[in-house]
Amino acid sequence: MHKTGRGVSSESQVQRTEQRMKEVFEQLHAFLRAEEAARISALQDEQERKRLLVKRRTETITREILSLSHAVIAVDNEIATNDALFLQDMDQIPGALINVAKHLGNLKYRVWEKMLGTIQYTPVTLDPNTAYAWLSLSGDLTSVTNSGSVQKVPDNPERFDHFVFVLGSEGFDSGRHAWEVDVGDKEDWVLGVVKESISRKGRISGSPEGGFWTISHCEGEYIAMTTPRMQLALEGPLERVRVQLDYDAGEVVFSNPVDMTTIYTFSDHFTERMFPFFCPGANINGNNPDPLKICPVKVAVWNSATW
């Protein structure tokens, strides 16, 4: 067991969080600047295409005029006496005007829709205030790695101080909730849900009796963390695991999202908030270094025009 330090202040947390927020907003600003430049460029490209269209049409008209020798003098007189009238005739060329509606119609919505395609949403994010001192979380709080070395973090009451555990940032006390985790080819991991009141300090009983509803992978075996432990018979290795909590029905279902087969189901009765639980496993001598990654979900854009 390694005790966490007390040298990290809330001020340093604020500084790191503020820096991360600035980085995220700068990414959004960069996207908007690039999108603005692209759309202005598209407008200018259309302007050039329309200029060439008018030019080609004008050249065609000129050739037609020249071929009609009997009308040349009359046309020259018209141009000489009324340039504005001639230019007005050019406006009658089909497709010569800029398609303003294409560039401005629903502009904010279309930019937002495109931005949505570049942004990932995960139904669960990690709570760094619960993470054991050896754990490293990604900047967007969607993946966790056992760094194998101690980091300077406060020994706050919410933080695990004995095992490499971390919880989701949001607990659930009703309804259905689901998330998927990319476990890749990691040799060691534990996933599931836990009740809010589990002890964060010292040794913990990782079973439903102790407030844990989890499955694990260790030494090539998949285990339901029941009492006693139950070995799970799977047809092949898991690359992703789907965890589904049905709070009202008292069920925690683990499944393989690749082929939609159920791995194991816990049935119980929940009386307090339940939190997503993650353990990336041991990392001894550089073994098992890969992260557990919470998978993003595709967000659909509702459009009333489709109704």
Secondary structure, DSSP 8 states (H G I E B T S, - for coil): -----S---HHHHHHHHHHHHHHHHHHHHHHHHHHHHHHHHHHHHHHHHHHHHHHHHHHHHHHHHHH-HHHHHHHHHHHHH-HHHHHHHHTTSTT-S--HHHHHTTHHHHHHHHHHHH--B-S--B-GGG--TTEEE-TTS-EEEE-SS-------TTS-SSSS-EEBS--BSSSEEEEEEE-TT-SEEEEEEEETTS--SS----SGGGTEEEEEEETTEEEE--SS-EEE--SS--SEEEEEEETTTTEEEEEETTTTEEEEEEE----S-EEEEEE----STT-S---EEE--B------GGG-
